[in-house]
Amino acid sequence: MIRLEGIGREFRVGDQLVRALRNIDLSFEAGDYAAIMGPSGSGKSTLLNIVGLLDRPTTGDYYLEGQNVTDLSDGETASVRREKIGFVFQFFHLVPRLSAEDNVALPMTLAGVAPQERRSRVSEVLRSLGLADRSRHRPDQLSGGQRQRVAIARATVMQPAVILADEPTGNLDTKSGKEVLHILEGLNDRGMTLIVVTHDSEIGDRARRRIGLVDGSIETDLRQR
């Protein structure tokens, strides 16, 4: 489903060249549940951004569902990202002035989904995540756990094939973090590919696959169950 071949990513910081990723060869099957782990600066988020089509590699090729998406135009990249990939971030990235339901509807609005279908799908996904009674609340009127559930609703309302989660429990209390993790794992159980960047070894132990990065290179890639 996802195949990375010889992926490298370099940045120029002043007069210094930073090699964030070095010759990454990596693939994920449909329905995988993988944790990407490593120390700060190891390239975890850079790798996730490339898989999520938020960044482009300096070298190498990226295939998503058999399509080489490395050199798509900006418009083509945005379309593939919107239709096939959902994102869950540590700090939610909700639009502050919009209600929960309007935040969830954003991807469908951008995709041109008809208003009646948007309302139906938003209502369904919010209800499934226990947020039906919070649909008109703005992010500042929600708890951290509720905001992350709104973010998950937004990430999944387009029914993507892949969910990318960057430290999804890192800004939550223990109880809310467990609830969010349970929701993400439930989506994986229903067939979505789940790739999580985390520093939390407990989350790493829950994943079926654990990938360790050091200095931009894959050090370990273990199937755990």
C-alpha positions, 0 to 999 in steps of 0.5 A, a space after each residue: 500500500 505504501 512503499 518508500 524507496 531510497 527516501 532522503 530529505 535534506 535541509 539547508 540551515 544557514 551554511 550547514 546541510 542537515 540530512 534528516 532522512 538517509 536512504 529510507 526503504 520502507 513499506 506498509 501493508 494495508 491495515 498495518 499498525 506501526 509505531 515510529 520511535 526514536 530520540 528527538 531529531 531522529 527524523 520521525 516527524 520528517 518521515 511522517 510528513 513525507 508519508 502524509 504528503 506534507 513534505 517532499 523527499 530530496 531523493 527517492 520515490 514514494 508509492 501510495 496504492 501503486 501510484 508514484 506520488 513523489 512528483 505530483 503537482 501541488 493540486 494533485 498532491 492536495 487531492 490525494 492527501 485529502 482523499 486517502 490520508 487522515 492526520 491526528 496531531 498532538 496539538 489538535 490543529 482545530 480552527 478556533 472560531 469554528 464549531 466541532 461540526 464545522 471543523 469536521 466538515 472542512 475536508 468535505 467542504 474542500 472536496 466539494 461534497 454536497 451539503 446534505 451529505 456533509 451534514 449526515 456524515 458529520 453527524 454520524 462520525 460525531 455520534 460514533 465518537 460520543 460528541 453529538 452533544 458537543 457538535 456546536 461547541 468551539 474548541 475552547 469550550 471542549 476538554 483536551 480529550 474532546 478536542 482530540 476526538 473532534 480531530 479524529 472525526 475530522 481525520 476520518 470523515 473522508 474515510 481515508 485508507 491511512 491515519 497518521 498520528 503524531 504524538 496523539 496522546 502527548 497533550 492529554 491526561 492519562 485517561 483521555 490518552 487511553 480513550 484516544 488510543 482506543 479509538 485509533 486502534 478501533 479504526 485500525 481494527 476496521 481496516 485503516 492503516 495506522 502509523 503513530 509517531 510516539 516517544 511513549 514505549 507503552 504505545 510502541 509496545 501496543 503496535 504490531 510493528 515497531 520501527 526505530 529511527 536514529 540519525 535519519 536511518 532505520 535502526 530497527 523494524 520489528 514485527 511484534 505480533 
